[in-house]
Amino acid sequence: MTEIPQIFTVKEIAQRMKCSARQVYQLIKEGELPAGRLAGKIVITGEALSWYMNEELRKSGGLVGTKDNGKPSPALAKSDEDLLLGQRRRRKLVASSIG
């Protein structure tokens, strides 16, 4: 039997990431966060959200408080909102250096 993927609306993703729905729409528009349409609504799968968050953690240097054995402590390097803001700052820096 095929497993049904976990599906979230833009509003639910915004709540989970502690950001605005507008920021989530922007991430989708820029191709940063994979999304699709289901019954006329934009939806994001749990797998797509996990992929996006892992990519952001990788780009930002990962988790803080990594123990000597390489296993991360429970604290994240930054809040989800900080990750989004950092990504936007990077894009602005790249855009300003190009133009």
C-alpha positions as CSV (number, residue, x, y, z in Angstrom):
1,M,0.0,0.0,0.0
2,T,1.3,3.4,-0.9
3,E,1.9,5.8,2.0
4,I,0.1,9.1,1.8
5,P,2.6,12.0,2.2
6,Q,2.2,14.6,4.9
7,I,0.8,17.7,3.2
8,F,0.9,21.3,4.6
9,T,-0.7,24.6,3.4
10,V,1.3,27.7,3.1
11,K,-0.2,29.0,6.3
12,E,0.8,25.8,8.2
13,I,4.4,26.1,6.8
14,A,4.6,29.7,7.9
15,Q,3.4,28.8,11.4
16,R,6.0,26.0,11.6
17,M,8.8,28.2,10.3
18,K,7.6,31.2,12.4
19,C,7.5,33.5,9.4
20,S,4.8,35.1,7.3
21,A,2.9,33.4,4.6
22,R,4.3,36.0,2.3
23,Q,7.8,34.8,3.0
24,V,6.7,31.2,2.2
25,Y,5.1,32.3,-1.1
26,Q,8.3,34.1,-1.9
27,L,10.4,31.0,-1.2
28,I,8.1,29.0,-3.5
29,K,8.2,31.6,-6.2
30,E,12.0,31.7,-6.1
31,G,12.1,27.9,-6.4
32,E,13.7,27.6,-2.9
33,L,10.8,25.6,-1.4
34,P,9.3,22.9,-3.6
35,A,5.5,23.1,-3.7
36,G,2.5,22.0,-5.8
37,R,-1.2,22.4,-6.2
38,L,-3.8,20.2,-4.8
39,A,-7.5,21.0,-5.1
40,G,-6.6,24.5,-6.2
41,K,-4.4,25.2,-3.1
42,I,-0.6,25.5,-2.9
43,V,0.7,22.7,-0.8
44,I,4.1,21.6,0.5
45,T,4.9,18.0,1.4
46,G,6.6,17.2,4.7
47,E,9.4,15.7,2.6
48,A,9.9,19.0,0.7
49,L,9.9,21.0,4.0
50,S,12.5,18.6,5.5
51,W,14.7,18.9,2.3
52,Y,14.5,22.7,2.5
53,M,15.3,22.9,6.2
54,N,18.2,20.5,5.8
55,E,19.6,22.6,2.9
56,E,19.3,25.8,5.0
57,L,21.1,24.1,7.9
58,R,23.8,22.9,5.6
59,K,24.3,26.4,4.1
60,S,24.4,28.0,7.5
61,G,27.0,25.7,8.9
62,G,24.5,23.3,10.6
63,L,23.8,22.9,14.2
64,V,25.5,24.6,17.2
65,G,26.9,22.9,20.2
66,T,28.0,19.8,18.3
67,K,29.5,17.4,20.7
68,D,33.0,16.0,20.4
69,N,31.6,12.8,18.9
70,G,30.1,14.7,16.0
71,K,26.5,14.3,17.2
72,P,24.6,17.6,17.4
73,S,23.2,19.0,20.6
74,P,19.5,19.8,20.5
75,A,19.9,23.5,19.9
76,L,19.7,24.7,16.3
77,A,22.3,27.2,15.0
78,K,19.6,29.8,14.4
79,S,15.8,30.0,14.5
80,D,13.9,29.2,11.3
81,E,13.2,32.9,10.8
82,D,16.9,33.8,11.2
83,L,17.7,31.2,8.5
84,L,15.2,32.8,6.1
85,L,16.5,36.3,6.9
86,G,20.1,35.1,6.4
87,Q,19.2,33.6,3.0
88,R,17.6,36.9,1.9
89,R,20.7,38.8,3.0
90,R,22.9,36.5,0.9
91,R,20.6,37.0,-2.1
92,K,20.7,40.8,-1.7
93,L,24.5,40.7,-1.4
94,V,24.8,38.6,-4.6
95,A,22.3,40.8,-6.4
96,S,24.0,44.0,-5.4
97,S,27.4,42.7,-6.5
98,I,26.1,41.7,-9.9
99,G,24.1,44.9,-10.6
